[in-house]
Amino acid sequence: MITSGVPPAQPPVPPSGPLPGPLPGPLPARLSGRARSVRLAATGLCVALLVVGTFWGDDDAFPFGPFRMYSTSTPPNGNIHVMVLKARLPDGNWREVPLESVVVGVNRAEVEGQVPRFQSQPALVGRLVEAHDRLRPNEPRWTGARLIMRYLKLRDRRFVGTEEKVVAEWLR
C-alpha cells in the first residue's frame, strides 16, 4: 500500500462542557399593540392593492398591477401591433428607419405609449425628425416622417398577412 504521508481524517470531536447560553445584551423590545395594529393594517392594505391591481390594474399601477406585456397574450386569431417609423428622404422616397433612441431620441415603447398624442398633434412627429437631425448630423436630413401602426395578422396562431395604418405624418 502506498501512503502519501498525510494522516487519515479524524471524525469531528463534539465540544465538551455546556453549550453557550443566550447572547449577552438586552432582549429586543416587543411591539406595542398599536404598532402591531399599524403593521397589520399596512399589510392588509398592500394585499388588497395587489388583489385589486391583479384583476383591474395595468402598467401604471405597478407594483400593485401587472406588467401588461407579461400578463397577456395575443389571441390565436388576433393581431400583433408594431409601431414603425418611415422617413422621407431628400429624393422623395420613403424608407423604414429604426425607432430607437440613438436614431430619433426615443425608443419604440415610448412612442407606442404616446399614440393618442401623436394622433392629436402630428407636429410631434416633427420632433422625431429634429432629434434625428441633431443626433445624426452626417446623415441626409429627412423631409418628413410617418408613424405607422403595423398589424401582423394571425389565424390559428399562424402569420397570414400585414396591414398598415398611418398614425401621424409630418412634412417639412
DAJOBEL-V361197 format. One record per backbone hydrogen bond with DSSP energy under -0.5 kcal/mol. NH is the residue of the N-H (numbers start at 0). CO is the residue of the C=O. If there is no record, write none. Layout:
NH&CO ; NH&CO
This chain:
13&11 ; 35&31 ; 36&32 ; 37&33 ; 38&34 ; 39&35 ; 40&36 ; 41&37 ; 42&38 ; 43&39 ; 44&40 ; 45&41 ; 46&42 ; 47&43 ; 48&44 ; 49&45 ; 50&46 ; 51&47 ; 52&48 ; 53&49 ; 54&50 ; 55&51 ; 56&52 ; 60&57 ; 61&58 ; 63&60 ; 65&52 ; 67&65 ; 69&66 ; 70&66 ; 71&67 ; 77&74 ; 79&151 ; 80&78 ; 81&149 ; 83&147 ; 84&96 ; 85&145 ; 86&94 ; 87&143 ; 88&86 ; 88&92 ; 91&88 ; 94&86 ; 96&84 ; 99&97 ; 102&99 ; 103&99 ; 104&100 ; 107&98 ; 110&106 ; 111&107 ; 112&108 ; 113&110 ; 114&111 ; 116&113 ; 117&113 ; 118&114 ; 119&115 ; 120&116 ; 123&120 ; 124&121 ; 125&121 ; 125&122 ; 126&122 ; 126&123 ; 127&123 ; 127&124 ; 128&124 ; 129&125 ; 130&126 ; 131&127 ; 132&128 ; 133&129 ; 134&130 ; 135&131 ; 138&135 ; 142&87 ; 143&87 ; 144&169 ; 145&85 ; 146&167 ; 147&83 ; 147&145 ; 148&164 ; 149&81 ; 149&147 ; 150&148 ; 150&162 ; 151&79 ; 151&149 ; 152&150 ; 152&160 ; 153&77 ; 154&157 ; 156&75 ; 157&154 ; 159&152 ; 160&152 ; 162&150 ; 164&148 ; 166&146 ; 167&146 ; 169&144 ; 171&142
